[in-house]
Amino acid sequence: MTTEHYLYVSEIDLSIDNGPGINEREGVDALTKFGSNRVTCMVPYPKSPGNYLNPKVVYVYPHHSSLIRYLVYLFASLIEIWKVNRKRPLDAVIFRLGMTPFVPWMVSLLIKKPMILKTLAGHSLYEIRQRPLPSRTMGMVTYAFTQRFIKTCHAADTVSLQYLNWIEKTVDFKKDRLVHIPNGVNTDFFKPGDIPNPSVSSITPELDYVLGYVGALEGLRHIQNLITSLQTLQHLGRVGLLLIGDGSQRRYLEKLTDSLNLSDRVIFTGNVPYSDVPGYMNRFDIAFDLSMVPLRFGNKVHYASFSQKIPQYLACGLPVITWDTLDTRFLENERIGSCVAFSNKDQITVEVAKLLSMDPAQTKRMHKRARSYALNHLSTEILALTRIAFWNRVRSFRSGL
């Protein structure tokens, strides 16, 4: 029996310790481990090979966000893909779209294999229209090529249920060619711990409860809502907020904290090593992710929420509070968190009070449910096998099996 052969191509540098880099790194590791000889992964050579270098991965010339380098990367990728296919014929090529759709578009012309898209998200015209003029112009051109390429693909997965609806309506991409596969988490790395990172304990010694957030301090994260909500929670004890990360809004958020006389309750750590993140999370009593991604449906704007931090929080056994979106309602359905109406600070206060007021046995059961959900539905192993099964279905359908 002939074993299927898939090539997965991503433009992301897996050595970078940011959100996309980490998420992609763990996904590629899972595909190379559980895909056995069925999946070949191809990515740019890492900028920091000492940080990450997987011998099972095929590396090509790195682009490092330079236009000239990107052109070289484009042609190097085409040559390498042709070589992989010649050595062992491919059943499909899977892409995670990067800066442009030009590599997958040219590959579709070159080797005439089924094209599948992985983790399709972030290609929203609404977001492009918010950019400054030069970036907006380039974004509109890239957007047009991207939409045209998406239409020609045989199938795709997306991390967002709301984005799935948006793609179906705006790109005329039929739902039977789409599947929802959420962001995953390395459950061996993110896990509950009885003893938090020692540096965390030293900066939160006087707090009875710690609300926490990990990620960029940017406008779409709505951190100001957390800070202002903190004012109304002090009747529960010394409730603090631990913000792990940095970003363009940090200075504004620090000024807001000072103006509300909450400097002793809100702790800004700045960026921390990725290896320390689970230790910080294990100091949280409740984790937050208030990220919102706008998607325009005709004259209306709907919101998606698919942060990779949510699976990480759950893997650490933490209840999570988010805005109420199609993507986050599973938290309430599974009784592992709460969803609040967008920008409703009063409801944030109510849900925090509800979670902090549970007795120890209830809290323990919620923590166990959160961890179990991550293990059974969001682990990188589970999602890698889910993706390969999806690719097999696409292959079987096209083969008429």
Secondary structure by P-SEA (a helix, b strand, c coil): cbbbbbbbbbccccccccaaaaaaaaaaaaaaaaacccbbbbbcccccccccccccccccccccccaaaaaaaaaaaaaaaaaaaaaccccbbbbcccccaaaaaaaaaccccbbbbcccccccaaaaaaccaaaaaaaaaaaaaaaaaaaaccccccccaaaaaaaacccccccccbbbbccccccccccccccccaaaaaacccccbbbbccccccccccaaaaaaaccccccccbbbbbbcccccaaaaaaaaaaaacccccccccccccccaaaaaaaaccbbbbbbbbbbbcccbbbbbbbcaaaaaaaaabbbbbbccccccccccccccbbbbcccaaaaaaaaaaaaaaccaaaaaaaaaaaaaaaaccccaaaaaaaaaaaaaaaaaaaacc
